[in-house]
Amino acid sequence: MKLIRIFTNLCCGLLLASSSIAYSATLTVTHWGSGMYGVPFAVALDKGFFKEAGVNVTGFITSQGGGTTVRNAMASEIPYGEVALPAAIAASKQGLKLTIVHGGVLSLDDLVWVANKGSDINSIMDMKGKKMGYSSPKSVTDMVSIISLTKAGIFPDVDRTAVGGTSGGLTALREGIVDVIYMLEPVLSGEKATLKVAFRSSDSIPRLTQTVGVVQTDYLKKHPEVIRSIIAARRKGVDFIKKNPAETGEILAKYYKLDPAIAIAAVHSILANKGVYWSPGRLDYEGMDAMLQGLRLVKVIDNAPFLWSAIVDESYLPADQRSKRTTVPRPHNTGQ
């Protein structure tokens, strides 16, 4: 009888455990494995925050960003993803039924402009008569470089060149094709021996939303508890980062396959800045508007009015993360 009771209790425990984890799936995170956007997700997975919230996240899928990441997210078992805000805007304008449910990365603290050590460039004003390497036309680095140089009043005096990805940029810098290139964490922390920070994007543009959490609208209506659970687990990840930067770096190294010293340095580098990088959930409409204006500047989108209220719903956020805006989704209008 004692063995039967033990067996019965064990089975009941397993049933309770399995019923508490209602959903099991991979999630989509832009530039997972290479960018700092995914750090809260890595922490939430490693520390069991997703399981605590009732979602058994088994891993993450990604892409090099843009529309591909949005398409990956919408095709997943849980059609959710933290994606680049420009990609979310473009997808909405193309008629894809998605809803923005939380803020992701709210600043450019990971995006800096670097020169070779020994260079005489120590500020953006030193760029007069120099050459600057950005990634590609109509990209975020294209947009940021234009805005930063324009604000400094030296845009006509700088020769800007598209250099492609980080490796292409490093080659261009080392061969003297350009004097300064863009650089992102955690790559920056791994290149400190040969490079120096010439100036920071966040000095010129303190608030600019890079990523947001999006969900397929129909799924969101049917499974609101799943999305609330993801938002809650991610928030715990953000809170953990702030309190435990060294351990966060070790977790980042594990999932991104980095040297722990580089990963820890990258986390400290982000946290050393004054602004908010990883949002605990709240949306920064000023930063979203800044991105929208930047996209118009580089002609990614037209100047037609764009209503955030058409694609944003804050009701899935904890009360302390909601703004005072009315954000009940309205029917999507591809001509907005």
N, C-alpha and C positions, 0 to 999 in steps of 0.2 A: 504493500500500500504506500509506503514511504517513497519507493521508487516511482510509483505512478504519479504521486503528488509532485515530485521533483520534475518529472517529465511534463506534466500538465502546466506547471508554473513556467517552465522553460518555453514551452510552445506559446503560452499567453504573452510572455515577454517579447518573443520574436514577432508575434502578430502586432503588438503595440508599437514596437520599434518600426516595423515595416509600414504600419498605417500612418505613423507620424511623418514619414518621408513620402509625401504624396506624389512628387514628381522627380524624375531622374533624367538629366539631359546635359548636353554641352551648351555653353553660352558663347555668343559672338562678342569679341572685344577687338576694336581696331588696333592694329600694330601690336597685338599680343606677342610677347617674346622679344620685342625690340624697343618699344616706346614705354614711357613711364605711366601711360594711361591705365595700364592693366594692374598696377601694384595693389590697389584695394581688393581686386578680385583674387589675386594670388594669396593675399593674406587671409581673405574670407574662406578660401578653399582650404588652406593649410591649417587654419585654426578651428575649422569645423563650424564656422558661422552660418554657412549655407544649410548644413544639416540641422543646426539648431532652429533655423527659421522654417524648416520643412521642405527644403528643396535639395535634392541630392545632385549637386553639380559634379560631373565627372571630369570636366576639362573645358578647354576653350578652343574655338576655331577663330581664324582671323584671315586677314588679307593685307595688302599694302595700302588699304584705306579706300576712300571714295565710294562710288556706287557699288563696287564688289562687296564691300563689307555689309552694306545695307541689304543687298540681295541675299547674302549668306544668312544674315539674321532673320530675314522674313521667311526663308526656306527651312529654318531649323524647327526641331520638335517644339521647343519654346521659342516662338518668333520674337525674340528680344535681343537687343545688342546695345553696347555702348559704341557709338559710331561718331564720325566727324560731323559736326554741325552742318558744314556745307553740303555733305552728302545727304543728310536728312532733309535739308531745304530743297535740294534738287529732286529728290525722290518724291516729296510732297507735291512739288510743282508739276511733276510728270504724272500725277494722279494716284500714286501708291498710297493706300490707306494705312497710314501709320500715325502714332501718337507719341509725342515727347512726354516722358513721365518724370524725368529727373535730370538734374545737372550733372555733368561729368567733370571735365577739367575746365577751370574757369580763367586760367591765365596762361601767359607765355613764359612762365618761369623755367621751362625746360629748353627753350629755344634761344640760343645765344649766337653771337657772331665772333669768330675766332681768327687769330692771326698766328703766324709762326712766332715762336719765342725769339726775341731780339728785334721784332718789328717795332717801328716808331708809331704804330697806331694804338692809341690808348683810350680813345673815345670816338663817338660817331663823328665829331667835328674834324677828326684827323683823316676822314675819308675823302676829303676834297682832293680831286685829281687821282684817286685810287680806283681799283677795280674790285667789285663785289660779286661773289658767286652765290646765286640762289638756286633752288632746285629746278623748277620748270615754269614756263609761262602759265599764268592763271592759278598758280599754287598758293598755299598759305605763305610760303617764304617770299614769293614774288610780291604778294599783297603787303606783307609786313615790311619788307625792304622799302617799298614805295612810300608807305605811310611814315616810316621812321625817318627816311631821308628828307621827305617833304616837310615834316615837322621841324627838322633841324635846319631847314632852309638851304640844303645843299644838293637837292635831287639832280639838278642839271649838271652838277660838277662831278658826279660819280658814274663810272662806266659799269653797268650791271651785266652779268653774263650768266646764262643758265649752265649749271655744271652737273645736273642730274642728282643721283643719290649721294649718300655720305662718302662712299669710297671714291666716287668720281670727283667729288669736291675736294677731298684730301689730296688726291693726285694733282688737281689743278692748283691747289695752294702750294704744294711742295715743289712743283715745277715752275712756279712764278707766273702762272697764267692769270691768277687773281691774287689780290692782297688779303682778302678776307672772305671767309665762307660761313654759311650757317652751320650750326652744330647742335645736336640734341643729346640730352641725357638718355641712357647711361653711357653713350659713346664718348661724350666729353670727358667723363671721369677716367676713362681708359686712355685718353690721349694727353693728359696734363703734362707729361714729360716733355712734349715737343710743341705744345700749343698754349696760347694764353687767351683769355677772354678779352676781346677788344671793346665790346659794349653789349648790353643786354636788350632784347626786344621789349621786355617788360618796363624798361625805363621810359620808352616812348609810348608804349601802349599798355598801361597797367591792367586793364580789364578787357579780356577778349575770350569768349567761350569757345573752346576747341572741340569738346565732345559733349554729347548728351545721350541719355538712355532712351531708346525708342522701342515701341512694341507695335505689332500688327494690331490695328484697331479692333477687328472682330475678335481676336484672341483675348485682348484686354477686357472686353465686355464679358466674355465667358469665364475667364480665369483671373479675376482681380487679385485673389489671394496669393497667387504665384508671383505676380509682379510686386506686390507689397513685400513679400518674403525676400525677393532678390534685392529690392531697395534697402530693406532693413539689414540684410547681411553685408551688403556693400558698405553701408554706413558704419557698421562695426569695424570693417576693415580700415576705413578712413580714420576712425578714432584710434585704432590700434597703431597706425603709422605714426601719428603725432606723439603718442606716449612711448613708443618703443622703436625708434628709428634704426638702431643697430640690429635688432632682431628682424625688423622688416627687411633690411638689406640682406640678411642671410636667407630669408624666404625668397626674396627677389632673385638672388643668385641661384637658388635651387631650381626655380621654375624657368628662369631665363638662361640657365647654364652660363653664368658669369663668374668671374673671380669675385669672391665675397667682399674683398677690400674695395673693388670697383663699385659693386652694387651698394654697399654701405655708404660710400662717398657720394653716389648719385642721389640716394635718399636724403642725406644731409644737405646736399646742394639745393634740392627742391625746397626743403623745409626752412632753409636759411633766408629765403626771400620773405618779404613782408606781406605779400598778397596771399589770397587763397588759391591753391592749385587744385587739389582734389576736393570737390564739393561733397559734403555729407548728404547731399540730395537737392538742396535748394537750386533754383534757377536764377541766373544773373541776367536780367533782361537788358541791362546796359551793355554787358559783355556780348550778349546775343545780337543786339543792335549794331555793335561795333563790327562783328563778323559780317553781318548783313551788308553794312555799308562798304566794307572791304571787298566783298564779293562783287558788288556793283562797280567798284573802282577798277577791278581787273576784268570786268565784263564777263564774269561767270554767270550772273543773272542780270535781268533787265531792271529798270527802275520802277516797275509797277509796284503798287502797294503790296506789302506782305503782312498778314495778320497772324501774330503768334497765337492768338486765341483760337485760330482755325486748326492748329495741330498740337496744342499743349493742353494737358490736363493734370493739374497739380493735386487732384483729390486722392491720389495713391501715395502721396508723400505724408510723413508724420506731420502733425499740425505745426510744430515749431519750424518746419522747413518750407512752409507754404508762404507765398507772397500775398499781397492784398489784391492782386489782379484777379479778374474773373477769367478763368481758363477752362470753361466747359467747352469740349470740342464741338465745332460746328461742321456742317457738311463740307468736305474738301472741295475746293474750287481750283482747278488746275490753271485757271487764268488769273489767279490773284496777283 
